[in-house]
Amino acid sequence: MKRRLLGIAALLVLAAGFGIFWGLSGNTDRAAAESTEKRLSTSVRTAAETPPTQTAPGPSSETRTEPTTEATTEPMTEAPTEEVIEPAEPIEPAEPDPGLSGLKIKLSGELYATPDHPKVKLRVRFSGDGFEATNEPCVLECRRDGVLLKRVENFLPGPDAKKTFTVRFHFSRYMKVSPVTMTVRLIRGDEILSEETVIDVRNDPDEVWARKSGDSHPYWIDVVRSQNTVIVYGKDSSGSYTVPVKAFVCSTGTATPRGTYSIGYKYPWGALFGGVYGQYVSHITGHILFHSVPYYSMNKGNLETAEYNKLGTTCSMGCVRLPVRDAKWIFDNCPAGTTVHIYDSDTLPVAKPQSIHIDPSDWRAGWDPTDPDPNNPW
């Protein structure tokens, strides 16, 4: 009986111990589960901020969590692999086209024209390197006083390119002449390069034309007494004296006769009334002459200056006084037999010529300013 009770007690003790162990074991598992759940939740919340924990192996079955420190630098990542491109050959920039600014035009030739030299060859030459790169054709023009004479298309104005233009002049006896401007223009698109030169046009004097024509009396002389003006006429195409060639200022006198006469004898120096002298004397009629303003002697530096300043007024003793230049022209170009017509008129068919005034205090006052003598100080 006693051994039966001891057996029951032992069983109760074993059962109680097993219950305690089971309770402790259940609690431990639940605590571990809760701890694991909490740890996983925390890990999920802080995964983006805290690096994962490392579990170090050891003799204990407990898990140790190593302390962590906050990273001070960005996590290292592997650099992406880049494709290596070999450098291409360097391309040299093309030189800019200098255009017409790279060229120069030079004009040359015998730049004058006369009745004996009526054709002028205008030579055009280009220099510079403006068209070495493009060789683009241009237009080349030649103009006379702005009027187009010649136009050359598709002209290549490279270095040392040349072109000659021929310009012809047509002369007539009484044509009016003046310098002629020649212009050469090089045109490429909107660009224009131009150069100018001047051709000197020289017509022969009337006396040369008269000699060439073989006319023994090429001129007619009018003396408009009331106007103290001499007008020289040349022949028109019909042979009539209708073309005014010269107009001279003069001085006539109350004794200058009206009428139609002709030139007779001539003297380089002639004695005049009053013991004075005149240059380039051409006889008209009686004692009436063409001559210069009087001189006190046959010395070109001994002019009567006060009388010279009266040119253009009625002040002579009947002769027709003229500046030396004009008296010489009649002396040289109007041969004996040339008609001289003296008359009065209120008007002139030409502009009235003007006289020159000499300052008596000028040291050159003894000379006629128009005298062509090379020793003339004027």
Buried (B, 14 or more C-beta within 10 A) or exposed (E): EEEEEEEEEEEEEEEEEEEEEEEEEEEEEEEEEEEEEEEEEEEEEEEEEEEEBEEEEEEEEEEEEEEEEEEEEEEEEEEEEEEEEEEEEEEEEEEEBBBBEBBEBEBEBEBEBBBEEEEBEBBBBBBBEBBEBEEEEBBBBBBBEEEEBBEBEEBEBBBEBEBEBEBEBEBEBEEEEEEBEBBBBBBBEEEEBEBEBEBEBEBBEBBBBBEEEEEEBBBBBBBBBBBBBBBBBBBEEEEEBEBBBBBBBBBBBEEBEEEEBBBBEBBEBBEBEEEBBBBBBBBBBEEBBBBBBBBEEBEBBBBBBEBBBBBBEEBBBBBBBBBBBBBBBBBEBBBEEBBBBBEEEEEBEEEEBEBBEBEEEEEBBBBBBBBEBEEBEE
